[in-house]
Amino acid sequence: MRGRAARWIATVGGALVLAIAHAPAQQGFVTLKGDLKTSAWWVIADFEPFTTEVRGIPANRIRKDWCKATEFREDLIPRELLGADGMLGAERSFAIEGRFDGSATKQVALVGVYQECSGKKGRFILILDQPADGKAKVRFVSAVRTDHQFGALEKGKDNTIVAWSCMDCDGISVLKWDRKKRKFDWLPEPDEQ
């Protein structure tokens, strides 16, 4: 929606009039279901996916039962919620780049919200290869049905990806390339080791 304008054509006194109104970033992507005075915005936020692809990959190719999937981006979330520094103020991001598997190919890890064709929603984490030819390839998908879809990422030590389900909490998960298994895998929780 960014940069697009809504156009209306009307006749006024026999003359044709074209009116243009610039639309804000996708309205309705974030709805707050609660009181900001008592809860943090990411706790009460409900996200409504509105795209059918993520970085050129159709949602139903990521998971066959997905009809919509929208990557979280700062321009989709009102500035008054993110704050003046946006995600940088929290040292987190919705997308991070790196060579997380140690190869020469750059990857991007990103978070977003999906909606199954049945209507159920949840949060996803994707890792995509970003090869020189420009065609992104899905390397890893983690999806969880939840009413709390917010997610953020941070680069961790040793090429790990730290996944947050809130902006300021202790509940993190760590994703790392496993050379033996030749795949991305979640590291055990510290108390599980």
N, C-alpha and C positions, 0 to 999 in steps of 0.2 A: 504494500500500500504506500510505502514511502515514496514521495515524489509524484505519486499519481494524483490526479485531480478528479473530483466528481463533476460531471457536466450535466446541466439541465437546459433544455431548450423550451422556451415558452413564447407565446405571442402576446405582445403588449401593444394595444392600440393598432393592431394590424401589422406591426413590425415583429420580425423574428429576433429574439434576444437569446444569446448564449451566456449562461452564468457559469462561472467556474469557482468552485470552493475547494481549497486544498484540504485533504483528509489527513488527520493525525495518524501516527503509527497505529497498526492494527488495534482498533478498539475492541474491547471484549476479550482480549487474550488473557488478561489477568483480572480476576474478580476476587475481591476480599470478602470472605465469609466470616466475619467477626469484627471485633473492635480493636483498632490500632492502639487504643489507650491501655489495653490489657494484654495484647499479644503482639509479637513481632510479625511483620507483614508476611514473611516467608512461611510462617506457621499457618496463617489463615488464608493464604493465596490459593486460588483454584485457577488452573490454566486450561485454556480451551484451544487444542491444536486446530490449525486452520489450513495447513499445507498438506499436500499429498506426496511430498518428497523431501528428502534431507540431502542437501549438497548434490543434487542431481540424481539421487538414488530413490526410486519410488518406494513409498512406505511399505507396500505389499511385497517388495523384494527384500526388505530388511526382516520383516516377519510376515508370513502369509496372511495372518488374520488382522493385520493393521490396515485401516483405511486412511488414517491421518497421522502425521508425525511432524512436529514443529520443533526445531532447534531453539533453545533459549538464546536470546541475543539481548544486549542492553537496550537497543533501540525499540524493543517490543515491551519493555517494562517502564512504567512512568518514572521519571527522574526523581520525583519526590519520594518514591519507595527506595530506590537504589542509593540515594544521597548524592552529594556533589562529586565525590570521587568514584561513584559507580562501584563496580566489583573490585577495582584496584584498591579501594580503601579497606577491603577485607582480605586483600592478597589472594583472592580467588577469581576464577574466571568461568565462563560457560564453555569455553573451548581453549585447549592448550595444544601446542605443537611440539614435536620432538621426534627423536628416533628411539621410541620406547622399546623396540625389539632389538636394538643394537645394530640394525642393518643400515645400509646406505639410503634406504627409502624413508622419507619423512612421513610421519603419521600425525593425524590430528585426533584428539580425544574430545568428545563433546557430549553435552547433556541436553535433554529436552523432554517433551511430553508427547505421548502417543495416545491414539484412541483406536481400539479394536472396532471392527465392523459391527460388533454386538453393542457398542456404545461404552464399554468399560475403558477406563483411562488409567494411565500410570506414567512412571518416569523411566527414561532409558539413558544408557550410556553407550556410546558408539566409539570404536576406534576404527579410523579409516586410513588406508594407505593413500598417500598423495604422490603417485608416480609422476615422472616427467611428462608423460603424455596427457596428464590432466584428468584422467578418468579415475575417480575415487573407487576404492574397493573396500568392502566391509571386511574387517579383520576380527572384530569382536562386537558382540551385542549382549548387553545385560539389560533386562527389562523387569520391572516389578509393578504389578497392579497396586495402586495406592490412591487414596484421596489426597495425600500430601505429595504433590508432584515435584516440588522444588528440588533442585540439585545444582551443585557447583563443583568445580574441579580445581586442583592445585598440583603443581609439579612437586613430587616428593624426592627423597634421596634415591640414588641408584636407579634412575630412570623409572621410578614408580609414578603412578597416577593416584592421587588421593581424592576420593569421592566424598563429598559432604552432602548431607540431606538438609542442612540448614546453614545459615551464615555464621553462627556463633554457638557451636555445640561440641560435645566430645564424641559424638557418634560418627566416626569416619570409617571408611573401608578403603583398603589399599590394593591396587591392581598392579601386577608386575608380569613381565614376560618370563615364562618358565622355559629355559633352554632345553631341558630334558623332555618335556611334554610338547615343546614347539607350539605353545599357545599362551595367550594371556590368561592369567588365573588370579583369583582373589587370595591374598595372603591371609593366614589365620589371624584371628583376633589375638592380641597379646596374652589374654588369659587362657587361650586355647593351645598355646605353644608348650 
